Structures are given as structure tokens and as C-alpha cells.
Amino acid sequence: MAMSKKLYNLMDWAEIEAVAYSEEDHPKAVLGAHPVRGGQTLVTAYCPEASKVEIRMKGEKHAQTMELADEEGYFAILVKNREPFEYTFVITDKEGNKTEQSDPYSFPGVITKRDVQKFNSGLHYRAYEILGAHPMTMNGIPGTHFAVWAPSAIRVSVVGDFNGWDGRFCQMERLWESGIFELFLPGVKEGAIYKYEIKLRSGVCLMKSDPYAFDTEGGAEGASIVADLNHFIFADDDWIEGRGRIQGRNMAVSILDADLRSFLTVKDQKTVFDPQKAAASLSGLASAFGFTHIALSDVFDPMDGFYSPAAVYGGASTIMSLVNELHKNDIGVILDLNVAKFPCHASGLMEYDGSCLYEDPDPKRHVYPEGDNRYFNLGRSEVRNFLMADALFLVSVFHADGLRLPNMAQVLYLDYGKQGGGFTPNIYGGNENLDAIDFFRDLNTVLDKMSGDILTIADDESAFPGITAPQADSGLGFSFKLNTGWTRDTLGYLKHSPLSRSAHYNELCFPMIYQYNEHFILPLSHRQAALGRKTLFDLMAGDNDEKFSCLRALYAYFTFHPGKKLIYPGGGDYAGFTPGKKPLFPETGIEERMDAYFGEFFRDLMQSYLGNPALYELDSDMEGFEWINNISANENIIVFARRSSRKDDVLVCLANFISIPRKEYKIGVPQPGKYTEIFNSDEERYGGFGFTNPKVLTAAEDECDGRPYSIRVKVAPMGVALFKLTQPKQKS
């Protein structure tokens, strides 16, 4: 049927051609309903697979047939002006099948100019609320609002099962000069899978997953999934309100680093994650062994997305449920925040809109030296916004109590892992990443303002200064830094045979030289020590008896040393830490021995930590630590005192790292009085030899270690003992 002259003259043929060639970034200018002269409204639709399109206006029985304005599938009709009015399209495809649907281009925009300004300035800290896919109801019609940032694209379309993955449909509207595209799709429900088809100026089309997606199919090429995070309701108000009183720098903090993948099971050839079972197991571990926090590793896999938990866990609600249950059991939750890198795969962030959008355009800045990854461009406001919003997302939506930032050394130094000057220096010619420094300061400032009780933990293997110093003092403002140097030095010392450890004695003492440069967490983890598949047990030198004794001594020394505690057993140092899995000790009898003794040992050890403020209250204060003997290299014995803010709250720790017992070993004590041994790693119930000090020891006026008072103690072979001043001597 020939098109009416009046309708023909109203057509913007240049824009129609842009729509037909899928190159339109302002489709609302030409599609949908638009008032024209004469009190009429022009309604247009682009349906390239339709043989017929009708318009049905609300309140009218019969639909009106639209005219085919262009053979590519462009339909139009003039109707009487009834602004505002609601209508649907009745679409008949080439096989004669009819569907009725609302017009996506009849709905108003959701994102405001203020949203855009904040985002482009890097200040929209809840950008995940406007970008991504959000199920909602508009004008009484349920659907999903999609939005994505792709400034270099000439056109972006939402594609999925709902439109045959055809980018000609659902072309999105570019918002001003922001680079953000949005579109509300009526009828698209939660659970729909989708991607963005991004057309470049070269004509090439990219299929990209959604950076802000809340759910994913998983894998490098997996599609994003529409998800509504409002279904899950937390019941942890009491915990959130009171957590500031239990996770400060002067409190006991003991963290179990738990790999959630150990809770995955296979049922009917499908991988299944049960958050209730995981919560029960982790809560039981925390209760039994005295962990105040659980660090959940590998929850968010960069391959799957930054706002979406790894697909193997079955969606965001499972992780929310797990966090909720842990909070109800008074256990804090720490999640990893990745601000360092993203994987290079076709549907991911790499060259997202054909340009280096999330990475620096300078290859010397964006190439990551380890694996097929790229660094984030922390100098770009929108990228900073992406990562800043991710942090607030974990805290606000997932109720994380703390964030651990891995791979910080790689981010803080432009030349990390790059040989022969293969890096671009900063504007001052140095190797520091000034953008990263600025970002970390902003991140901690924003989190402090939002909620001053959130822990931020820097996993930085370098000696970058001021990681935990206040921003006002030019620091980065983190709550804590993982002391991986302590881990390397201590394990480096213990891997030597007991008879040759004397030459490495300084490795034990060296960490105290920089102990007060930062607020530290000690990580006793095979991961921080880069042991690969080795367990800590394997690392210990000597025969099995010596290994077992040395492992107990290591845990005790770790617990009594200044610094909060983070423990990852290392693939089998104790079966109870790894639910459903046994330690992989090839030696006969070792598994049974560990199971029989190590649990009670560790429970008692952590109770000693939690029950004695001297072991945690002044971790970052020089008044809380005192060397007594750090010069006995030949004996491989080290002695120090710990104090709390109370004057007479004094503990003395003695560690012996060779297999030689001593019966009457004299050590100096900080003050006179009576000392009681409150812990000894060599007790028989822990699998030791029972070389302990059961009697109360009275300090004698007998000079030792530069102190006027001393006690004489039994020193267990390869053992650590802790003595408490139980009766201070009163002044006469």
C-alpha cells in the first residue's frame, strides 16, 4: 500500500536510515510517539521481521494498521493527539504469529542529568543503582531498565533471548554527552539473559557482558542475567549497629580465610552451593576456634563480573543468605575488592567500546605482567566510579564488614614486574602510581564517611609507606595492612633444619623493626607465603615429630606476636578448617595425629588470645611490646613481653625453635611478682612431651636479660610458652 503524502513528508529519512542500519544512538528522536502539526501524533516502530504492525490505543477495542514506511521494517501512523496516551503494538511476523507488546520508546528515561554529572565526575558512589539491569515497573508496565557506559560506540543495543540476539532491535538511547546509553524494555523479566551489542565506527559489532550485572551465566563468554537484589531481606540490624565496638584496632581480630569453593558439591551432575550448610559449618568453626571474622575468598570472580558473585554459587541471594547467617552468629564477614586488574576476554571489560575504556590507553600502563590481564585506569573518573561503587555495593548490598584489597603492590608501582624500564613514569619521573594513591585515599575517605566501622585491609607486599596512616598525614587510610613480610621471614627461618637456624635468627627479630610503621594483620597462610601446594606442615624442617612440634610452635608464636590474626591453613594443616576435606599427608599416622590433637590445641590457643587484652589491645603501640631476649641465636630462643593498657597486665612469651629442652632456663621479667604458665604448646594433650611449668613461678631478685628480676623455667623442645603476671609484687 502506498504511503500517504502527509505521512511521507513527516518522515525524517536520514534518521530512519540510521535506525535501519543499526547506527542510531538517539532512537527516541525517531521511534515512538511524537506530536506533529495539526493536533496529531506520529507513532513509528521499527520491526524488521514483521509483515504487519498494528497499534492498539488504551480504551479502544480495535487496533489500527500502521503503514510500512520503509521496506527494512519501518512502520508509521498518524493518530489524533491524546497526550499522554498509552498504546501497544500488535506485531504479525512473516509466519503469521501475533504478539502484543508495549513500545520501549514510549517510556521516559530513568537516569537524570544529575546522575550523569556525578558519574562522569567520579562521584556517583551508587552507580550500580542506575547502570546495569534493574527490574522495575513503569507506567504500570513491568519490565527491565538497562543502562551501560560506552562513549565511543556509535550504537548500543540490548540483545537476548527476548529479541533473538538481534542488535537491530532494542537500540538504546545515548544520554547527552555522557557516554551512557539506557532503555526500558517492557516485558523483560528477572532471569532473562542478555548482553550489549556495541557497534563501532569501523562497522564491527562487539558482544559484551554487563559490567554492572548482578548475575551471570559464568565463564569468559557467559551472558549477563537480569537479577533483582531486593528479594532478600537481611535480619542483621543488631550486628550492624554494634559491630563498631568489636572490630577496632584495639580489639581482638582473628580471621579465618575460607575458600567458599570447598563447600561446592556435585548433585545430578550439577555444581551446588548450599549457603545454609556453609553458614552452619563456618559458624561452628568460628565458635569452636575463636574466629571473630570470616574472609570469604573467591566470591566475586573477575571472569564472571565485579558486581556478580561467581556463577557457581547460584546467584547473589545465596551469598547474602550466608552473610546474614554469619552475622546472626556474631561473626564478621570480609570480602575481597579487586581494584587492580581485569581479565582479557572478548566479552569482558577489555576495550569495552572499541577504545581503552577501563584500561589506560598507554600499553606500558595497562599491561599486567602476570597472566592475561589489564590494569584499571585509576586516573579516569568513570573507572574510579565503577570501583568506588563496587566497594559501597559490597558494604551496602552484601553487608560486608570489611574489604580486603589484593595485589596492591602491582597497582601502587608503575614498574611492578616490568623489566628494563618498560613502564611509563609518573609526571614527576617516578615509579609511583599517583592515580592509585589518590584513589585509595578517596576510597577510605568515602567508606569512613559512609560507615566509620568498616575494616579495609591492604594486601600489599611492598614497603610502600603510610598504607594505614591517616589521609591527613599523607597516608592511604587503610585500617590494616597484611604483614606478608613477617610471614616470609618467619617461614623462611623455620624451613631450615633446627641445627642451622642460628644463622637465620635475625629473620625472627627483623619484623619488629617495622612493626609500628603500620597497623598490621599477621597472615599465617600458605598463599601469602607463596608455598604453592605445600602445607605449612610440609614446610617445617625435620622428621614428622619435629614438624608437628614446630607447627604448633609456629601457631603459638604467631598468636602471641603483635598484630591481628588471619589464618588460612594451607590445604590441609588441620582437617577441621576445611569442611568435608582431609589433609593430604602421605606419612602414615599423621592425619590421625593432627585430628586427635590439633583441634584442642588451636581452641586453647585462640582462647588465650581472645581472653588476654595484652595480646591485642596495644598491637600498634610501642608500649604494648618489650624485647626481653632477642640475642640468643645459638639457642634459637626468643623472649618478649606483651602488655595491655592496664599497668599490671603483663604476659611473657618464650619461644624455642630447636629440639633441645632446658630444665632451668633463666629469663628476665618486666616486674616482680608471681608468674603462671597459661599456655604451652608442648602439653601432652596437644601431642607434645609434657615439658611444661605447672607450678606458679615467683620472680627472684636475680638479674637477667638486663632486668633485676627473673624466673627459671622449663623450656620445651620446639615449644612456645606463655606466662602471665598473676600476682604483682606490692610495693612495701
Secondary structure, 3 states (H helix, E strand, C coil): CCCCHHHHHHCCHHHHHHHHCCCCCCHHHCCEEEEECCCEEEEEEECCCEEEEEEEECCCCCCEECEEEECCCEEEEEEECCCCCCEEEEEEECCCCEEEEECHHHCCCCCCHHHHHHHHCCCCCCHHHCCEEEEEEECCEEEEEEEEECCCCCEEEEEEHHHCCCCCCCECEECCCCCEEEEEEECCCCCCEEEEEEECCCCCEEEECCCCCCEECCCCCCCEECCCCCCCCCCCHHHHHHHHHCCCCCCCCEEEEEEHHHHCEEECCEEECCHHHHHHHHHHHHHHHCCCEEEEECCCCCCCCCCCCCHHHCCHHHHHHHHHHHHHCCCEEEEECCCCEEECCCCCCCCCCCCCCCCCCCHHHHECCCCCEEECCCCCHHHHHHHHHHHHHHHHCCCCCEEEECCHHHHHECCCCCCCCCCCCCCCCCCECHHHHHHHHHHHHHHHHHCCCCEEEECCCCCCCCCCCCHHHCCCCCCEEECHHHHHHHHHHHCCCHHHHHHHCHHHHHHHHCHHHCCEEEEEECCCCCCCCCCHHHHCCCCHHHHHHHHHHHHHHHHHCCCEEEEECCCCCCHHHCCCCCCCCCCCCHHHHHHHHHHHHHHHHHHHHHCCHHHCCCCCCHHHEEEEEEEECCCCEEEEEEECCCCCCEEEEEEECCCCCEEEEEEECCCCEEEEEEEECCCHHHCCCCCCCCCCEECECCCECCECCEEEEEECCCEEEEEEEEEECCCC
